[in-house]
């Protein structure tokens, strides 16, 4: 594996892709910390410093757990990337649902160039959603005491000194522009970098919360008052062991396949004989990957925000109760989350897996599944098999989704604690899935250049899924310019930090 990482730098195109992706990741994180115009950054800084001193058992971090997945802290920082990739996820859900129920869109998806048009429609809807959500975000910044993810910030000063209509317009435009810029960055990563751009952005946002989770875990297991609890060490070992087991199980389920034997009839063309051999059709147990988790998380993150943003609703008793159930990991949060994961798993498979098309292709190429007649019986067999596999994959994802609650019961942490987000749940599934996808793409490049992959035995399954489908790496000049700008920004940031702490 170490030699595989070393070999990645020996392939110029792969090295350029990695450097380009890393540069865009740095830009994404910088955008999160660039405060919106007209917002006092010193108030946010004082509030964030105060949060670092809070008790790890406080659920302040848990209220924003799902928001962190998509905004990467942009909402808490009131940054230009405040909405993150949330509008695009929401619009993707809407468009895919409409594609399944609207015949015209369904026909368009099967036409040549239809997918590009649907993608364009998705982006237009994204801008519309960003305008609405951006307005609510700007409106809520004028009354920070009602913001769920900025609880207690009003104590440290006035967040928006001059909340005029001009400021409101400029803020909404800036937020929408930030979302559009993130979409463009995601497309650039997909085309000229490594991995899927949207998934990479979500993963980076999740990882950005890891240092805070580690600090909270240390404060919880090693109290600052010097008190020693003999059970804390056992709890910490238990959590580390559980983390390793969950990661291994997630990788196993993500890689698991049901191999369907396919026999091809012998054909003689001239003096050559074709067919006659047995091949395998791999059906993944977790065919939908991390998409059901992302969709369910996006849907679950909307009601708490809307309850706080809609005028006249925020203070209602029923709204407060519902907000507490959904935001702090109540019973309804996990019931709705589990149902959403199941539904989105089957929906995604129904959208992407086409047994009739596969059966027709097999019949056209002289292939058949032993014991199953070609045509419709083959399609029914594949549909039945995939339905059972999807049930197993969806059940596993639901189990991982509720795992943080069970872990919290054992170690005495509330469900909303930031510490638990990396011991199961949506964050771990998304990170493992995206990392495996990136490793598959890197291994494909290595194998094409006659290098060994990450594992000499038991190569990563699915490494041939994307055989150089991208349009090519970014130009070297663009990469040099990007890293030059990043270096200048880092120097400026270090200088500003030294200046502020020197006075």
N, C-alpha and C positions, 0 to 999 in steps of 0.2 A: 504494500500500500504506500509506503514511504517513497519507493522508487516511482510509483505512478504519479504522486504529487510532483516529484522532481521532473518527470518527463513532460508534464503539462507546460513547463517553461521552455521546452525544447521545440515545441511546435509553434511557429510564429502566429498563425491564425488563432489558435486556442489562447495563447498568451495575450493577444490583443483583445480578444473577447472578454477575458477575465479582468484585465486592466480597465477596459471600458465600463464593465458592469460595476466594478468597485468605485470608479469615479462618479458614476451616477448615484450610487448608494450614498456616497458622502454628500452629494448635492441634496438628496432627499432629506437627510438628517439635518443639514444646515437650514433648509427651508422650514423645518418644524420649529426651529429655535429663533427664526426671524419674526419678531412680533408684528402684529397688524398695525397699520398707521393709526395714530390717535390713542393707542392703548399704552398705559404706563408700565413699562417693563420692570421697574423697581418694585412695584406692588406684587407682581407675579413672582419675582425673585425672592422677596421676603416670605411670601406664602409657601413657596416650594421648600425653602430652607426650614420653615416651621414643620412641614410634613415629614421631613427626614427624622425629626425627633419624636414622632408619634409612636405609640405602642404598636408592635407588629400585629396584635390581635384586633386593632382598629380596622373596620371594614372600609375606611376611606379609599384604600387602594382597590377594594373589590367592586365598589360602585362603578369604577371606570375600567374594569377589566376588559369588557368587550369593546369599549371605545378605544382602548389602547391598541387592540388588535388591528383596527382599521385606520386610526389616526396617528398612532405612534407617539401619543402625548401632545399632538398638535392642538387639540382642544384645550388641554390644561395650560399650554404655553401661549394660547391665543395667537398661534403662528399663521403664516400665510398658507400652510398646508393643514389648516385646522380640520377640514372635512376628510382629509386623506383620500382613500380610495372608496369610501362609503357610497357616494352617489353612483359610481360606476357599478358597484356590486348590486345596488338596488335596481338600477336600470337593466342590468343583465337578467336579474330575476324576472322583472316585468316582461321583457322582450321574449325570454324563453317560455314563459307561461303563455303569452299571446301566440307564439309560434305553434304551441301545442293545440290551441283551441281555435285559432283563426285560420281557415283553410287557405286564404290568399297568402299569408305569411309562410304557411307550411309548404305551399307549392314554390314560393320564392326561395326557400332554403334549399330545395333540391335542384334549382336551376343553376346554370353556369354563371358565376359571379353573384349569385344570390346571397351567399354568406357575407360578401363584402358590403352589400347594400344593408343587410340586417345589422352588421357591425356599425355602419354609419348611422342608422336609426338609433342604435343603442347610445352612441355618443351624443346625439342631439337630445335624447331623453336625459342623459347624464347632466348636460348643461342646465336643463330645466329643473331637475331635482336639486342641483347645486345652488341655483338661484333661490329656491324656496328654503333650503336648509341654511344657506348663507345668511338669508334675512333673519331667520330665527336665532342663529348664532350671534349676529350683530345686535339684535334686539336684547338678547339675554345678557350680553356684556355690559349693557347699561344698568342692569339690576343683578349684579353678581351674587347677591344673597340667595337668589332663587335657582342658581345653577347647581345641578347635582354634582358635577365633576369639579367644581371650584368652591366647595363648601368651606365657609369660614374666611374667604379671601377679603370680604368687606372690612374686616378688622384692621387690615394693613394699609388702608387708604382707598382713594377713589380710583377704580380701574380705568374708567374713561373720563378724563377731565372735561371734555367738551363734546357731549353726545348730540351733535347737530344733525340735520338731515344730510348735509354735505358729507359728514363723517360716515353716516349710515350707508350712503350710496357708494362712497369710496371703499368701505370695508367689504360690502357685498361683492363689488367688482373684483377686489383683490382676492377674496376667498374663491370665487368662481375661476379666476385666472390661475390660482394655485392648483385647483382640481384639474383644470385642462392641462396644465404643465405636467402634473403627475401622470395623466393619461399618455401624454407624448413620451415621457420618460419610460413608462411601462412598455410602449410600443418599440422604443429604441432598444431596450434590454432584450425583448423577445426577438427582434430582427438581427441585432448586431452584437448582442451579449450572450450570456449563458442563462438558461432557464426561462420560465414564463415571467414576463415583467410584472404583471399584477400580483402573482404569488410571491415573487421576490420582495416587492414592496411590503406586503403584509408580513412576511417573515422577518424582514428587517425591523419593522415596527414592534413585533413581538420580542425580538432579541434585545431591543433597546430598553425594555423593562426588566431584563435579566439582572443587571447590577443592583437595581433597587430591591428586587426579590431576594438576592443573596444577602444584602445588608439587613433586610428585615428578618431573614432566617437566622442570621448570626445574632441579632439582638434578641430573638426569641429563645434560642437555645443557649446563648451565653449572655445572661443579663449583665448590665453595666454596674449593678449594685454589688457584684461579687458573690451573690448567693449561688450555691451549687446544688443542683437537683440531680441525683444519680440516675433518674429516669430520662433526663434530657438527652444524654449520650445514646441511650438505647433508641430513643425516638429518632434521633438524627441518623443513626445507622439504618434504622428501619426505612426511613424516607429515601435514603440514598439507594438501598437495595430495591425498594419499590420503583424508584425512578429507572434503574437499569432494567428491571423486569418489564416495565411498561414500554420502554423504548424497544426492547427486543421483540416483545409481542406485537407492537405496532409495525415494526419492520417486517416481521413474519407475515402478518395479515396483508400488508401492502404488497408484498412480493408473491403471496400465495396464488396459485393458478390451478384451474381444473383443465387438464389437457385432454381434448377430444380427438381421438384417432380419426384420421381422414385417409381413405384409400383411393388412389387414382388408378383408373383403368389403363391398361396397356394400349398404346397406339404406335403403329409403325408408319413412319413417314420416310419414303425412300428406303435407304439402308439403315436408318436410325430408329431406335425404339425409345418412345417417351412414356412416362408414367410407370405404373406397376409398383411404386414404392409407397410406404406409409408415412404420412406426415401428421403433424399435430396442430390443432386449433386451440390456442391458449385462451381460456376465459378467466379473467381475474376475479378473485373473491371480493375484493374491494374495487369494483370496476369504476365507481364514481370518484375514487380518490378522496381528496379533502374538500371537494366542492359542496357536498351536503352540510358539512360542518360550517363552512364559510357562509353559505346561504342562510342556515338556521341562526347563526350568530348575528348576521346582518338584520334579519327580521326581528330577533329578540332585542336588539339594541335600539330599535326605533320607538317602541311604545314608551319606555321611560323618558326618552328625550321629548317626545311629543306631549307627554303629560306635563312637562315642565315648560314647554314653549307655548302651548296654546293658551291664549289669554282667558282668564276666568276659571281655569281648570286646576292650576297648580296647587291652590290651597284647599281644594275639596277633600273631605275625609276619605272618600272612596279612591280618589286619585293618589293620595298619600299611601294608602294601604296597598294598592296595586303596584305603585312605584317600588315600595319596599319589597314586595314579593318578587318582582322581576329583576330588580337591581342588586339586591343583597342575597340572591340565591335561595329564594323561598321555594315552597313545594311546587307552585305553578310554573316557576321558571324551568325546573327540570322536567315537569310533565310536558309543557309546550316544546321545550328543546328536544326531548326524546321523540315526540311525535313529528316535529319538523325534520329531524335527521332521517327518520324512516321514510317520510313522504318524499323528501328531496332525493334520497338515495334511489328510490324506484322511479321517480320522475326523470332523474338524470340518465339512468339506464334506458328508460323508454325512449328518451330523446336521442341518445348517442348509439345505442346498440340496436342494429336493424337485422333481426334473424332472417326475415324474408329476403333481404338483399344478399346476405351471406349464403343462404341456401341456393339462390339463383346463380350466384357466382360459382359455387361448387358444382352445380349441375352443368353449367356452361363449360367448365374446364374438365369435366369427366371425373369429378371427385364425389365421393359419397361416404357417409358414416356407416361403418359395418353394423348391420342389424336394423338400420333405419332407411326407409325408402326415400329417394330424392324428392325434392320439391317441398310441398306443404308439410309432410310429416317431418322432414329435417328442420324446417323453420319452427314447428311446434316443439320438437325435442330441444332445440337450442334455447327457445324462449322459456321452457319449463326448467331447464338446467340453470339458466341465468337467474331466474326468479328465486330459486333455492339459494344460489350463491349470494345474491344480493341480500337476502334475509340474514344470512350469516354475517356478511360484512356490515350491514346496518346495525345488527345486534351488538357487534363488537364496538362500533363507534358510539353507540348509546352507552355501553358500559364504560368506555373511556371518558365520555362526557360527564357521567356522574361520579367518576372516581375521586375527584378532588374533595367532594363532600364526605365520602367514606374515609379518606385519608385525614381530613380535618377532624372527624370524630375521634380518630385514634390518637392524634397528637394534640388535640384540644385547640384547634384553630377554627375560626369562623369560615363558612363557605366562601365569603367574598375576599378572603385574605389573598394578597398578591403572591405570597409564598407558594400557595397551592396551585397556582396557574401553570407551573412548570412540572407538576407531578401528575399530569393527566389533563383531560379537558381539551378544549379547542386548540389552545396554544401548542401543546405537544404534538397533536395530530398534524397540524398545519406545518410545523417546523420539520418533522420527520418526513412528511410527504414531499415537501419542496426540496429538502436536501437530497433525498433519493432521486428526484427528477433531475437535479443538477448533476449528480454523480453519474446518472445514465448518459446524459449528453456529453460529459467530459470523457467517459469511458468509450463512447462511440468514436469520438475524435481520436483517442489514443489507439484504438484497434484499427481504425482506417489508416493510420500512419505506421502500423506494424509495431506498436508498443504494447506491453502488457497492460491489462486493466488494473482496477483497484484490487481485485482478488485473482490470484493465479488459478485457483480452483473455485468453481461455483460462481461464475460471472453474474453480475447484476442482471436480473431478469428484465426483459423489456428494453435492453440497451439498443436494439435495432429499431425501436419505434420511431425514432426521428433521425433518419439517415441524412444529415446535412440538408434539412428543409429550410434553413435560414438563408437570407439573401447575401450573407457574407459579413465578415468582421468590419468594424468601423475603421476608417482611414487612420493611419498612424499619426498624421498631422492633427486630427481632431483629438486623439488620445493625449498627445503632448500638450495641446492647448488646455484641455480639461484639467490635467494634473498641474499645469502651471498656475491656473487660476485657483485651484484648491490649495496649492502651496502658499500663494500670496494671502489667501483668506486665513489660513492657519497662522501665518506669521502675524497678521493683523490681530487675530484673536488672542494670541499669546501676549502680544504687546499690550492690548487693552486689559488683559487679566493682570499683568504685572503692574500696570499703571493704577488700576483700581485697588489692588491689595497693597500698593506702596503708599497710598494716601488714606 
